[in-house]
Structures are given as structure tokens and as C-alpha cells.
Amino acid sequence: MATFRHEQHRVTHRGRAFHFVSYEATTANPNKHIEELPDTWFLVSSGNRWPAIPHVPGQPITDLESQLVAWLEQVVFAKPMMA
């Protein structure tokens, strides 16, 4: 029986440090408003976590970092839309 192994990765981007943790896939639970997710990297900060990108076991670190930085640019550093 295979068990999921959590991984952690820290990325420094635009002078800020970000902590990502991988979590095992979850099944959907409509009663609790939980959506199905594959194995996923989550941004962890201040006791909260936000899903970022899919977790791919054995992925080269350079590829992982470039995908995490792209996600940070798209989500964290996105310019707010003007009304």
C-alpha cells in the first residue's frame, strides 16, 4: 500500500519568502462544500492554505519553482481589476 509523502518547498520571489506544502488528493464532499482535488501544492501562510498547482512526484526542482513562481505572479501579484 502506497502512502502519500508530504513535501515542503520554499520560494523567494520579489523579495518575499513563500512556503508551499504538498497535500494528498481529496474526494468531493458536497455536504461540506469540499471540491475534489488531485495531489496539490498549497501556499501556507498565517495558519491558512491556498491550493496552487498539482503535485507531481519526482518533478525536477527547477520545473517546480518556475511553476510556483508563475502561480505567484498570476494569483498573488496580479494587479487588481479596475471597476
URZIJO-V344582 format. One record per residue. N is the residue number from 0. RES is the residue in one letter. SS is DSSP state (a for helix, b for strand, c for the rest). OMEGA is omega in whole degrees, -180 to 180 (* if undefined). D_FIRST is the distance of its C-alpha to the first C-alpha in Angstrom with 2 decimals. Layout:
n = (N | N)
res = (RES | RES)
ss = (SS | SS)
omega = (OMEGA | OMEGA)
d_first = (D_FIRST | D_FIRST)
This chain:
n = (0 | 1 | 2 | 3 | 4 | 5 | 6 | 7 | 8 | 9 | 10 | 11 | 12 | 13 | 14 | 15 | 16 | 17 | 18 | 19 | 20 | 21 | 22 | 23 | 24 | 25 | 26 | 27 | 28 | 29 | 30 | 31 | 32 | 33 | 34 | 35 | 36 | 37 | 38 | 39 | 40 | 41 | 42 | 43 | 44 | 45 | 46 | 47 | 48 | 49 | 50 | 51 | 52 | 53 | 54 | 55 | 56 | 57 | 58 | 59 | 60 | 61 | 62 | 63 | 64 | 65 | 66 | 67 | 68 | 69 | 70 | 71 | 72 | 73 | 74 | 75 | 76 | 77 | 78 | 79 | 80 | 81 | 82)
res = (M | A | T | F | R | H | E | Q | H | R | V | T | H | R | G | R | A | F | H | F | V | S | Y | E | A | T | T | A | N | P | N | K | H | I | E | E | L | P | D | T | W | F | L | V | S | S | G | N | R | W | P | A | I | P | H | V | P | G | Q | P | I | T | D | L | E | S | Q | L | V | A | W | L | E | Q | V | V | F | A | K | P | M | M | A)
ss = (c | c | c | c | c | c | c | b | b | b | b | b | b | c | c | b | b | b | b | b | b | b | b | c | c | b | c | c | b | a | a | a | c | b | c | c | b | c | c | b | b | b | b | b | b | c | c | b | b | b | b | b | b | b | c | c | c | c | c | c | a | a | a | a | a | a | a | a | a | a | a | a | a | a | a | a | c | c | c | c | c | c | c)
omega = (179 | 176 | -179 | 178 | 179 | 176 | 176 | 178 | 178 | -180 | 172 | -177 | -179 | 176 | 180 | 179 | 180 | -178 | 179 | 178 | 178 | 178 | -179 | 179 | 176 | 176 | -179 | 174 | -177 | -180 | 179 | -179 | 179 | 179 | 176 | 178 | 173 | 172 | -169 | 168 | 178 | 169 | -178 | -180 | 175 | 178 | 178 | 175 | -179 | 179 | -177 | -175 | 177 | 176 | 179 | -179 | 178 | 180 | 178 | -177 | -179 | 177 | 180 | -178 | -180 | 177 | 178 | 178 | 178 | 178 | 178 | 179 | -176 | -173 | -174 | -176 | 180 | 178 | 180 | 179 | 180 | -179 | *)
d_first = (0.00 | 3.78 | 6.50 | 9.99 | 12.59 | 16.06 | 18.90 | 22.62 | 25.58 | 29.29 | 31.89 | 35.64 | 37.60 | 41.24 | 41.59 | 38.88 | 35.51 | 32.44 | 29.05 | 25.95 | 22.44 | 19.35 | 17.58 | 14.59 | 15.75 | 17.57 | 18.61 | 22.34 | 24.19 | 27.88 | 29.03 | 28.11 | 29.09 | 25.66 | 25.04 | 21.81 | 20.75 | 18.34 | 16.81 | 20.21 | 22.39 | 24.65 | 28.03 | 28.27 | 31.80 | 33.74 | 30.90 | 30.16 | 27.73 | 28.38 | 26.04 | 27.11 | 25.28 | 21.93 | 19.40 | 18.76 | 16.46 | 18.71 | 21.83 | 24.98 | 26.49 | 29.80 | 28.42 | 26.49 | 29.69 | 31.91 | 29.83 | 29.77 | 33.52 | 34.21 | 32.45 | 34.51 | 37.65 | 37.00 | 35.98 | 37.19 | 40.31 | 41.30 | 44.96 | 45.69 | 47.37 | 51.01 | 52.23)
